[in-house]
Amino acid sequence: MRRKAVTKPGTSARTTARAPRQARGRERREQLLDAAAALIAESGLAAVSMHAAAERAGASIGSVYHFFRDKDQMLDALAERHDAELQPAFDRVLQRTDADWIAMPPAEIIEQLIGWAIRYFVRHPDALATLDLHDKTMHGEFKALIDRVLRAKLGEELGAEAATTLDAVVLGTLLFTREQDPRSRDAVVAALPEMMSAYLVVLEAKAKRDRR
């Protein structure tokens, strides 16, 4: 989920922002991040600056620079905050066995794989804005998960085909929703799980015919 590429899981290539030790400092840092998130939600990533975040949070510019070296480090901190929220849910998905996935109906597979994550990004525009959709490590892990699940559910050939299609649809949807106003974005997100579930229903029926 990271904004920038990492060298390996758990090791970031970026410089970590200052982590306050005192409760008051942690609260002030969170207020600044909340301010940056609100600016993104209202006006997009370009609206964020150190001065704008300070003004929105009712803080001095000096306090912003106390916690963050520059705008990029502040945006990285936003991405890290969402990483921490998303990781437990993603870990639960990874822990499911092939037998679990095979037993699931198509709608539940879509929900478990991507439905929850897409809704999270829609609710938190700053998470989507700071997400590096071109991070090859992150994308590779996601593609590998989809590939494993759909091969287990549909068989090798059909599962690989479905995984490639779903991966492209998800990536395209995230890119699309980054650029759209909330009404268009929400309509797409609401329709996407049902569309992908219907696609899996058709493929599951085909896989059953092929096994006969």
C-alpha positions in Angstrom: 0.0 0.0 0.0 3.0 2.2 0.2 3.4 5.5 -1.7 7.0 4.8 -2.7 8.8 1.6 -3.6 10.4 -0.4 -0.9 13.5 -2.6 -1.0 11.8 -5.5 0.7 8.7 -6.1 2.9 8.9 -4.0 6.1 11.9 -2.0 4.8 11.2 1.5 3.4 13.4 3.4 1.0 12.1 6.7 2.3 13.3 8.7 5.4 10.8 8.2 8.2 9.3 11.4 9.7 9.9 12.3 13.3 7.9 10.2 15.7 7.0 12.2 18.8 7.5 10.7 22.2 5.1 12.9 24.1 1.4 12.5 23.9 1.0 16.2 23.1 3.5 15.9 20.2 1.7 12.8 18.8 -1.6 14.6 18.9 -0.2 17.6 17.1 1.4 15.4 14.5 -1.9 13.6 13.9 -3.7 17.0 13.6 -1.3 18.0 10.9 -1.8 14.8 9.0 -5.6 15.2 9.4 -5.3 18.7 7.9 -3.3 17.4 4.9 -5.9 14.6 4.4 -8.7 17.1 4.5 -7.0 19.3 1.9 -6.6 16.3 -0.4 -10.2 15.3 0.0 -11.4 18.8 -0.8 -9.0 20.0 -3.5 -6.6 17.2 -4.5 -3.0 16.5 -3.9 -1.8 19.8 -5.4 -3.6 21.7 -2.6 -1.2 20.3 0.0 1.7 22.3 1.2 3.5 22.8 4.5 1.9 26.2 5.0 -1.6 25.0 3.9 -1.4 22.1 6.4 -0.3 24.5 9.2 -3.1 26.9 8.5 -5.7 24.2 8.3 -4.5 22.7 11.6 -4.2 26.1 13.3 -0.5 25.4 13.9 2.6 27.4 13.3 4.7 26.7 10.2 7.6 25.9 12.6 5.6 23.1 14.2 5.1 21.5 10.8 8.8 21.5 10.0 9.4 20.1 13.5 7.7 16.9 12.4 8.2 16.8 8.7 11.2 17.7 6.6 9.1 18.6 3.6 5.8 18.0 1.8 6.9 14.6 0.5 7.7 13.4 4.0 4.4 14.5 5.2 2.6 12.6 2.4 4.7 9.6 3.2 3.5 9.8 6.8 -0.1 9.8 5.5 0.6 6.7 3.4 2.2 5.0 6.4 -0.8 5.8 8.6 -3.0 4.0 6.1 -0.6 1.2 5.8 -1.0 0.5 9.5 -4.8 0.5 9.2 -4.9 -1.7 6.1 -2.3 -4.2 6.9 -4.3 -6.3 9.5 -7.1 -6.8 7.0 -4.7 -7.7 4.2 -2.9 -10.2 6.5 -6.2 -11.9 7.2 -6.8 -12.3 3.5 -3.3 -13.8 3.1 -3.9 -16.3 5.8 -6.8 -18.0 4.0 -6.0 -21.3 2.5 -6.8 -22.5 -1.1 -9.5 -24.7 0.4 -11.1 -21.5 1.9 -11.1 -19.8 -1.5 -12.5 -22.8 -3.3 -15.4 -23.0 -0.9 -16.4 -19.3 -1.4 -19.0 -18.1 -3.8 -17.8 -15.5 -6.4 -19.3 -12.5 -4.5 -17.4 -13.4 -1.4 -14.1 -13.9 -3.2 -14.4 -10.4 -4.7 -15.3 -8.9 -1.4 -12.4 -10.7 0.4 -9.8 -9.9 -2.3 -10.6 -6.3 -3.2 -14.0 -5.0 -2.2 -13.1 -3.9 1.3 -9.9 -2.2 0.0 -11.5 -0.2 -2.8 -14.2 1.0 -0.4 -11.5 2.1 2.1 -9.7 4.2 -0.6 -13.0 5.8 -1.6 -13.7 6.7 2.1 -10.1 8.1 2.4 -9.1 10.1 -0.7 -5.7 10.8 0.8 -5.0 7.1 1.0 -5.7 6.8 -2.7 -3.8 10.0 -3.6 -0.7 8.8 -1.7 -0.8 5.2 -3.0 1.9 4.4 -5.5 0.0 2.5 -8.2 3.2 1.9 -10.0 5.0 0.3 -7.1 6.2 -3.0 -8.7 6.7 -4.7 -5.4 3.2 -3.9 -4.1 1.5 -4.7 -7.4 3.4 -7.9 -7.7 2.2 -9.1 -4.3 -1.4 -8.2 -5.2 -1.2 -9.9 -8.6 0.3 -13.0 -7.0 -2.5 -13.3 -4.5 -5.3 -12.9 -7.1 -3.5 -15.4 -9.4 -3.2 -18.0 -6.6 -6.9 -17.6 -5.5 -8.3 -17.8 -9.0 -6.1 -20.7 -10.1 -7.4 -22.6 -7.0 -11.0 -21.7 -7.8 -11.0 -22.0 -11.6 -8.1 -24.1 -12.6 -4.7 -23.2 -14.0 -5.5 -21.8 -17.5 -8.9 -20.2 -16.7 -7.7 -18.9 -13.3 -4.6 -17.2 -14.9 -6.8 -15.5 -17.5 -9.3 -14.3 -14.9 -6.4 -13.0 -12.6 -5.0 -10.9 -15.4 -8.4 -9.4 -16.2 -9.3 -8.6 -12.6 -5.9 -7.1 -11.9 -6.3 -4.8 -14.9 -9.8 -3.8 -13.8 -8.8 -3.0 -10.3 -5.7 -1.0 -11.3 -7.8 0.9 -13.9 -10.5 1.6 -11.4 -8.1 3.0 -8.9 -6.5 5.3 -11.5 -10.0 6.3 -12.7 -11.3 7.1 -9.2 -8.3 9.3 -8.5 -9.4 11.7 -11.2 -13.2 11.7 -10.7 -15.5 13.8 -8.6 -17.1 11.9 -5.7 -20.4 11.2 -7.4 -18.8 9.5 -10.4 -16.3 7.7 -8.2 -18.9 6.3 -5.8 -21.1 5.1 -8.7 -18.2 3.2 -10.2 -17.2 1.6 -6.9 -20.7 0.6 -6.1 -21.1 -1.2 -9.4 -17.6 -2.8 -9.6 -18.0 -5.7 -7.1 -21.2 -6.9 -8.6 -19.7 -6.7 -12.1 -16.7 -8.7 -11.1 -18.8 -11.2 -9.2 -20.9 -11.8 -12.3 -17.7 -12.3 -14.3 -16.6 -15.0 -11.9 -20.0 -16.7 -11.9 -19.6 -17.1 -15.7 -16.1 -18.4 -15.4 -17.0 -20.8 -12.6 -19.7 -22.3 -14.7 -17.3 -22.7 -17.5 -14.7 -24.3 -15.3 -17.3 -26.8 -14.1 -18.2 -27.7 -17.7 -14.6 -28.2 -18.6 -14.0 -30.6 -15.7 -16.8 -32.9 -16.9 
